[in-house]
């Protein structure tokens, strides 16, 4: 009897360690990790990443591209327990990508380099569970189809830096400081 109880405890412990969190549906309270904006107000596919440190509370991303960037950041040191993206083949439209049509990110195919712009108006990685729909999207909107592991680093490198007029920036910061009494 003791051996059976011990075996059940070990199986339970193993099961808990390997349990993959389920995707969380978007709600009016869902905000983007980087932008802190309401996700339901922005078009295009979204991403969610679950971390071991915060079980059941995913980080949401306004764009799939942002989630992939987060995944590849050297500063990201937490254990990722799950990564989901909207399946745009199941979306109502670009404006309504869906609150609950999540697929595992590593099971999706991504159209990279298309004319599609995500929720933050940046180039988007458009995910599909159906290879035929991904190919059709690429044909209609440009771009190439990649698996998550094959997305090239060049696709996530930051855009060229905007030229800043240092004197103008200094003047605006001084004016702001004067207004706030700083």
C-alpha positions in Angstrom: 0.0 0.0 0.0 2.8 2.4 0.9 4.5 1.7 -2.5 1.3 2.4 -4.3 0.8 5.7 -2.5 4.4 6.6 -3.2 4.0 5.7 -6.9 0.9 7.9 -7.1 2.6 10.8 -5.4 5.5 10.6 -7.9 3.2 10.4 -10.8 1.3 13.4 -9.6 4.5 15.4 -9.1 5.7 14.5 -12.6 2.3 15.4 -14.1 2.4 18.9 -12.4 5.9 19.6 -13.8 4.9 18.7 -17.3 1.5 20.4 -17.3 1.4 23.0 -20.1 -0.8 26.0 -19.3 -3.8 26.5 -21.5 -4.2 29.8 -23.5 -6.1 32.6 -21.8 -8.9 34.3 -23.8 -8.5 38.1 -24.3 -10.8 40.3 -22.3 -11.4 44.0 -22.0 -8.7 44.0 -19.3 -6.0 42.4 -21.5 -3.1 44.7 -22.1 0.1 44.4 -24.2 3.3 43.7 -22.3 5.4 46.3 -24.1 2.7 49.0 -24.8 0.3 48.5 -21.9 -2.6 49.2 -24.3 -6.0 47.5 -24.5 -5.4 44.6 -27.0 -9.0 44.4 -28.1 -8.7 47.9 -29.6 -5.9 46.9 -32.0 -6.2 44.9 -35.2 -4.0 41.9 -36.2 -2.9 38.8 -34.4 -1.7 38.7 -30.8 0.6 36.5 -28.8 0.7 35.3 -25.2 3.6 33.9 -23.4 3.3 32.0 -20.1 6.2 32.1 -17.6 7.0 29.6 -14.8 7.2 32.6 -12.4 3.6 33.7 -13.0 1.5 30.6 -13.6 -1.9 31.4 -15.1 -1.1 35.0 -15.9 0.3 35.2 -19.4 2.2 38.2 -20.9 0.1 39.4 -23.8 1.6 41.0 -26.8 -0.1 43.5 -29.3 1.7 41.9 -32.1 3.0 38.4 -32.7 6.3 39.9 -33.8 6.7 41.5 -30.4 6.2 38.1 -28.7 8.9 36.6 -30.9 11.2 39.5 -30.0 10.5 38.9 -26.3 11.3 35.3 -26.8 14.7 36.1 -28.3 15.7 38.9 -25.8 18.9 38.0 -24.0 17.4 39.6 -20.8 14.5 37.1 -20.8 15.6 34.6 -18.3 12.4 33.1 -17.0 11.3 29.6 -18.1 8.6 29.8 -20.8 6.0 27.2 -20.2 3.8 28.0 -23.2 3.6 30.4 -26.1 0.3 30.9 -28.1 -0.6 33.0 -31.1 -3.9 33.8 -32.8 -4.7 31.5 -35.7 -5.5 34.0 -38.4 -7.1 31.2 -40.5 -9.8 31.1 -37.8 -10.0 34.9 -37.4 -13.2 36.8 -38.2 -11.1 39.5 -39.9 -7.9 41.4 -39.5 -9.7 43.9 -37.3 -11.1 41.0 -35.2 -8.4 38.4 -34.9 -10.2 36.5 -32.1 -10.2 36.4 -28.3 -9.9 32.6 -28.0 -8.6 31.1 -31.3 -5.1 30.4 -29.9 -2.7 27.8 -31.3 0.7 26.7 -30.0 3.3 29.1 -31.5 5.5 26.2 -32.5 2.7 24.6 -34.4 2.0 27.7 -36.5 3.4 28.8 -39.8 4.2 32.5 -40.1 4.0 34.8 -43.1 7.0 37.2 -42.7 7.6 40.2 -44.9 4.1 40.8 -46.0 2.3 44.1 -46.4 0.4 43.4 -43.1 0.8 45.7 -40.2 0.1 44.6 -36.7 -1.7 46.3 -33.8 1.2 48.7 -33.3 1.5 49.5 -37.0 4.8 47.6 -37.4 5.4 44.8 -39.8 3.7 41.7 -38.5 4.4 37.9 -38.4 1.0 36.5 -39.4 0.4 33.0 -37.9 -1.7 30.2 -39.5 -2.4 26.6 -38.5 -3.2 25.7 -42.1 -0.3 25.7 -44.5 -2.6 26.3 -47.5 -4.0 29.5 -45.8 -0.5 30.7 -45.0 0.6 30.2 -48.6 -2.5 32.0 -49.9 -1.9 34.9 -47.5 1.7 35.2 -48.7 0.6 35.1 -52.3 -2.0 37.8 -51.7 0.0 40.1 -49.4 3.6 39.2 -50.1 6.1 37.6 -47.8 7.4 34.2 -47.1 6.2 31.3 -44.9 8.4 30.2 -42.0 8.1 27.9 -39.0 8.8 29.6 -35.7 12.2 28.2 -35.3 13.2 29.3 -38.8 12.2 33.0 -38.5 15.4 34.8 -39.4 17.0 37.2 -37.0 16.9 39.9 -39.7 13.1 39.8 -39.4 13.2 41.0 -35.8 16.1 43.4 -35.9 15.0 46.9 -34.9 14.3 49.3 -37.7 17.0 51.8 -38.5 17.2 54.4 -35.8 15.3 57.6 -36.4 17.5 60.7 -36.7 17.1 62.9 -33.7 17.8 66.6 -33.6 19.7 66.6 -30.3 19.3 70.4 -29.8 15.5 70.2 -30.4 15.2 67.3 -28.0 17.2 69.1 -25.3 15.0 72.2 -25.7 11.8 70.1 -25.4 13.1 68.3 -22.3 14.0 71.7 -20.7 10.6 73.1 -21.5 8.9 70.0 -20.0 11.1 70.3 -16.9 10.2 74.0 -16.5 6.4 73.1 -16.8 6.6 70.5 -14.1 8.8 72.5 -11.7 11.8 70.1 -12.2 
